[in-house]
Amino acid sequence: MNDFIFSVNAVSPIVLTVLLGYILKRIGLLPKPVAQQMNKVVFRLLLPAMLMLNIYKIELGQKIEPAYILYGVLFLLLLFALLLWPICRFIKKSQRGVLLQCIFRSNYALIGIPLATALCGESGAIHATVMGAVIIPIFNVLAVFCLSLFSEKKADYKSVLLGILKNPLIIGVATGGLFLLLRWIFVRTGIEFRLTDVTPIYKLLSDLSATATPIALLCLGASFEFSAIAALKKQIVLGVSLRNVVTPVLGLALALLLGCFDSTHFSVFIALFSTPLAVSSVPMAQEMDGDSELAGQILVFSTIFSALSIFLSIYILRLLGIF
């Protein structure tokens, strides 16, 4: 029973916040156009602030084992490579890039990092953020690659590269890394000044960071639209199966078989493998001539079913003594 309660407590705040966002939309307090504008604020300001602050808070003397990062990256790249051919063989061109994103592109920044924090506290947050510094740029590069590859429009690779570099999440990670480097230099040279000494700025960043997850989850709930299900039923089932079944089952099972990871590492793997499709996959599909309607449907249903996939991931690992 304790294992069940632990799993429910980890998942239920996320599910309830998303549900609240949907209810607010239905009663008119959070209409979809408002949620869309708030989402832009989350993506361009709040999430970058959260990532920057999490990177900056990394203890300089803390040992971060690279093995868990290497495993997460290599597993996703390998799974992507293995499933590339069958998706290209059996799925029509405009939908290939959207479905390929389901393999690797989790909602890591929005749901994953808070989930790892809920599971393992500050250690989970730090390890998840360090993974994010590596995996978020890879997500964006792979997403641009698979959408460009099957786009009817001729790819402008210079613009694509510029778009990756201007991604707010990447900018947030890079800014946090820069300030962490400055802190390391200050420590080495005996300078006592820190970002925390600039109280108004640090307080502002802390407040922005604290609001990122709840606001983003409310907006996610308010964006739910249950339309066009019949016409895209097979593709939705395939996308949700890839995101909520294939990736978490294989990713977590192989990590268990390797036997070299602890609970903190598994909190990051759950964040990476078991969370739903990233919200940013929808506007990116729209901008790059992919099937944005299919992307939106998979986003909705992978988010719904992620409540089950996250719960089962935590519950089974709890039974196995990982948590």
N, C-alpha and C positions, 0 to 999 in steps of 0.2 A: 504493500500500500504506500509506503514511503517513496518508493521509486516512481509510482504513478503520480503522486502529489508533486514530487520534484519536477517531473516532466511537464505536468499541467501548469505549474507556476512559471516555468520558463517560457512557455508558448502563449498562455492565455492573455498576457498584457498586449502582445502584438495583435492577436486576433481581435480582442475587444476594441482596441483603438481603431483598427480598420473598419470593424462593424459600426462603431460610433460615427466614423466619417460617412459611411453609406447612409445611416439613419439621418444624419444632419442634412445630407443632400435631399433625401426623400421628403423631409419636412420643410425644406426651403431655406435652412440656415446656412448651408454651404453649397450653393449651386455650382454646377460643373464649371462655368466660366471663371468663377472666383477660385475654385480649386486649381484650375489650370494656371492661373496667375501666381497663386501661392506656390505651386510646384516649381515654377521658374525661380522664385526666391530661394526655395529649398536647394535646388540644384546648383544655382549660381552663387549662393552666399552661405547658407546654413551648413550644408554638408562639407563644402571646402573648409569652413571654419572649424568644424568638428575634426576633420582629418588633420588639419594643420596643428591643432592643439594636441591631439593624441600623439602625433609624431614628436612634437616638442617636449612632451612629458616623459618620453622614454628616458630611463635612467642610463647615464653614460656608462656606468660600470656593469649594467645588467647583461647577462649572457643570453643572446638570442641564437638558438641553434638554427643553422641554415637548412638542415635536413627537411624540416616540415614545409618550408617554403619551396624547396626544390621538388618535393613530392607533389604538392598541390599543383604546381605549374606543369610538371611533366605529365601528371595523370590527365589533366584537362587537354593538353596538347595531343597526347596519344589518343584519347577518346575522340577528339575532334577529327584526327587523321583517319581513324578506323571507320567512322560513320560518314565521312565526306562522300565516299563513292556511292553507298546505297541511297543516300538522300538525293544526290545528283542523278541517280539512275531512275528513281521512281517518283520524284516530286517535280512539279512544273517549275520553270525557271524563276518566276517572280516570287515564289514561296520558299526557295531553297535557302537563301540567306537568313530569312526569319527563323526557319526551323533549325538551322545550324547554330544560331545564337543560343537556342535552348540547351545545347550541350554544355556550354562553358559560361554563359553570361548570367551569373546569379545576381540577385539584388543585395550585393555584398555590403556596400556602404550604408544603405538605408536600413536593412534588417539584419544583415550578417554581423556587423561589428557590435551593435547593441545586444544581439543574442549571445555572442561570445563573452561579452561583459557580464551579462546576466548569469552565465554558466560558471565563469571563473574569475569574476571580479576584475580588478585592475590588471592582473596578469593576462587575463583573456583579452582585455581591451588593447593592451600593448602588443601582444603577439598578433592579434587580428589586424591592428593598424600597420604593423611592419609588413605583414602579408599583403595588405592593401596597397602599400607603396610599390610593391612589385606587380601585383595581379591586376590592379585597375588600369594601368597603361596597356597591359597585355589584352585585357578585355576589349579596350577601345580599338587597338590595332587589329585584332582578330575580327571584330564586328565590322570595321571598315573594309577589311579584306573580303569577307564572305558576301557582304552586300554589294561591294563594287564588282566582284567577280561575276555576279549574276544580274547586274543592272543593265537595262536597255540603253541607258545613257553612257556615253563615253567617259571613262573615269579621268578626272583631272587630279593626278596624284600629288601635285604640289598643293592644291587646295585641301586634299584629304589629309596630308601630313600637317598642314597648318591647323586644320580642325582638331587633330589629335592633340597638338601642342597647346591649343587654346581651350581644351576641355577643362572646365572649372575644377573637377575632382583631381585631375593631374596637377593643376596649378596649386591646389590646396596641399597636396602631398609634397610637391616640390618646395613650396614656401615653408612648410613645417620642417623639411629636411635642411633648408638653408638656415633657419633659426636654430635648429639643433646643432648644426656645424658651428655657428657663431658661439653658442653656449660652450661647446667643447673647446673652442679657441680661447674663450674667456677663462675657462677653468685652467687650461694649460699655461696661460700667461699671468694668472693671479688676479685677473680683473673680476670684481665682485658683482658687477652690474648684470641683471637678468631681466628677461621680458616681464617677469612677475613684479618687478619694481615699478613698471609703468602701469600703475593700478587701474586707471580708467580703461586703457586699451585691453589689458588682460581680463578685466571684468567683463568688458563687452564681448570679447572672444568666448569667454566661458558661458555667458548667457546665450549667445548665438548657438554655440555647440549644444547646450542643454535643450534648446527648442527644436533642433534639427529632426530628431527621430519622431516625436509625437506629431509635429505638424505634417511631416512627410507621410506618416501612416494615415492621418486623417484625410489628407488629399488623395491618397491611394484608394481609400474606401469611397470617397466621393466621386472617383473617376470610373467606378464600375458601371459597365453597360452590357446588359445581357441581350445582345442583338446578333443577327447573322449566324446564330449557332448551327442551324440546320445545314446551311450551305457549306460550312467549313468544319463539320463535325469530325471527319477523319483526320484532318490536319491538326485540329485542336487536341484530339486524343493522342496523336503522335507527339506533338510538342510537349504536352503535359507529362506524358510517359517519359520522354527524354529528360525533362527537367526535374520531375518529382520522384521518379523511380530508378531509371537506369543510372544516372550520374551519382545520386547518393548511395545506392546499394553497392555499386562497383567501387566507388571512391572510398567509402568507409570500410568495406569488407577487405579490400587490399591493404589499407592502412593497418587493420587489425592483424592481418596475416604477417605483415612485416615486423610487428611486435616491438617497434622502437620509439613509439610515441606515447606521451602521457595525456592526462586529462585536458591540460591547456591546449595542446596541439589538436586534440579531437574537437574542442570547442571551435577552433578555427576551421577545421574540416567540415563541421556541420554548417558553419556560416558560409562556407565556400560551395559545398555540394548540395545541401538540402533546402536552401532558400529559393524563392521563386525567381522567375525571369525579371531582369532589371527593368525598371520603369523607363529608363532612357532608351530602351530598345525600340519603343514605339515611334517617338519623334525621329530617331535616326533612320528607321525603315522608311518613314514618310519622305524624309529629305533625300534618301538615296535610292528611290524608285523601287523599294521593296513592297510587299503586301502589308501595309500598316494596319489594315483591318484585322488580318490574321494575327499580327503581333499583339494588337490590343486584346483580342479574345484569349490568346495564350497567357498574356499577362494577368488577366482577371482570374482565369481558372487555375493557373499555376500558383497564384497567391492563395486561392481558396484551399487547394489541395496541399499546399506547403504546410498548413497547420497540422495536417496528418503526417506528412513526411518528416517534419521537424520533431513532432512529438514522438514518433516511432524511433527516430534516430537517437534521441536523448534517452528514451525509455529502455531500448535494447542495450545501449552502451552503459546505462546505469545498472542494468541487471548483470552485465559482464564485469562490473566493478571499475569501469573507467572513471565514472563520476562519483 
